[in-house]
Amino acid sequence: MQFSVKTTDYQKNLMLNICDLDLLGKNIIEDELNMNISKSYYGEKIIEHEEARTLLKNASIINMVGKETVSLSLEIGIGSEQGVKIIGGVPFLIVFKM
């Protein structure tokens, strides 16, 4: 599985935007909500599973979209099932590590 990511240094913290590669460039729509999985926000680099694990472990702020991405995060103990939101059938999770 491949992922699309963009990393940013934000107030001395690593901020990670990560999504399943197949979602990049798509719109997710549910009722009045329209979420664009844009290349400018998620599309800096394409990475493989192991690099995604490492980035998820090291990032302080994580914005993630997609079944594979959210599953990987939960598998390694980052975030919780209760925090996952489903938008148009697609899992979405934001994590702030303290």
C-alpha positions as CSV (number, residue, x, y, z in Angstrom):
1,M,0.0,0.0,0.0
2,Q,1.2,3.5,-0.8
3,F,0.4,6.7,0.9
4,S,0.6,10.3,-0.1
5,V,2.0,12.7,2.5
6,K,3.0,16.3,3.1
7,T,5.1,17.2,6.2
8,T,5.4,20.7,7.7
9,D,7.3,22.0,10.7
10,Y,4.7,23.8,12.8
11,Q,5.9,25.6,16.0
12,K,8.8,23.1,16.3
13,N,6.5,20.1,15.8
14,L,6.2,17.8,12.9
15,M,2.8,18.1,11.2
16,L,1.9,15.2,8.9
17,N,-0.9,15.2,6.4
18,I,-1.3,11.7,5.1
19,C,-3.9,9.9,3.0
20,D,-4.4,6.7,1.0
21,L,-2.8,7.3,-2.4
22,D,-6.0,6.4,-4.3
23,L,-7.9,9.2,-2.5
24,L,-5.5,12.0,-3.7
25,G,-7.3,14.6,-5.8
26,K,-10.8,13.3,-4.9
27,N,-13.7,15.0,-3.3
28,I,-15.6,13.3,-0.4
29,I,-19.1,14.5,-0.1
30,E,-21.7,13.8,2.6
31,D,-24.8,16.0,3.0
32,E,-23.6,19.6,3.1
33,L,-19.9,18.6,3.7
34,N,-17.5,18.6,0.8
35,M,-13.9,17.6,1.7
36,N,-11.3,17.9,-1.1
37,I,-8.3,15.6,-0.7
38,S,-6.0,18.1,-2.5
39,K,-2.6,17.5,-3.9
40,S,-1.5,20.8,-2.3
41,Y,-2.4,19.6,1.2
42,Y,-1.6,15.8,0.9
43,G,0.5,15.4,-2.2
44,E,4.1,16.3,-1.5
45,K,5.5,12.8,-1.7
46,I,4.4,9.2,-2.2
47,I,5.7,6.7,0.4
48,E,5.5,3.0,1.2
49,H,4.1,1.3,4.3
50,E,7.2,1.4,6.5
51,E,8.0,5.1,6.0
52,A,4.3,5.8,6.8
53,R,4.7,3.9,10.1
54,T,7.8,6.0,10.9
55,L,6.2,9.3,10.1
56,L,3.0,8.5,12.0
57,K,5.1,7.6,15.1
58,N,7.3,10.7,14.9
59,A,4.7,13.4,14.0
60,S,3.1,15.5,16.7
61,I,0.1,16.7,14.7
62,I,-1.5,14.2,12.2
63,N,-4.3,14.8,9.7
64,M,-5.2,11.5,8.1
65,V,-7.8,10.3,5.6
66,G,-8.5,6.8,4.2
67,K,-9.1,3.3,5.4
68,E,-5.5,2.1,5.1
69,T,-4.1,5.2,6.7
70,V,-6.4,5.2,9.7
71,S,-6.1,1.4,10.1
72,L,-2.3,1.7,10.2
73,S,-2.4,4.5,12.7
74,L,-4.7,2.6,15.0
75,E,-2.7,-0.6,14.6
76,I,0.5,1.2,16.0
77,G,-1.5,2.8,18.8
78,I,-1.9,6.3,17.5
79,G,-5.4,7.7,17.9
80,S,-8.5,5.7,18.9
81,E,-11.6,4.2,17.2
82,Q,-13.7,6.8,19.1
83,G,-11.9,9.6,17.3
84,V,-12.5,8.3,13.8
85,K,-15.2,10.1,11.8
86,I,-16.7,8.7,8.6
87,I,-17.3,11.2,5.8
88,G,-18.9,9.9,2.7
89,G,-17.8,6.4,3.7
90,V,-14.2,7.4,4.2
91,P,-12.5,7.4,7.6
92,F,-11.0,10.6,8.8
93,L,-8.9,11.2,12.0
94,I,-6.9,14.1,13.5
95,V,-4.4,13.4,16.3
96,F,-2.6,15.9,18.5
97,K,0.2,14.2,20.6
98,M,0.9,16.0,23.8
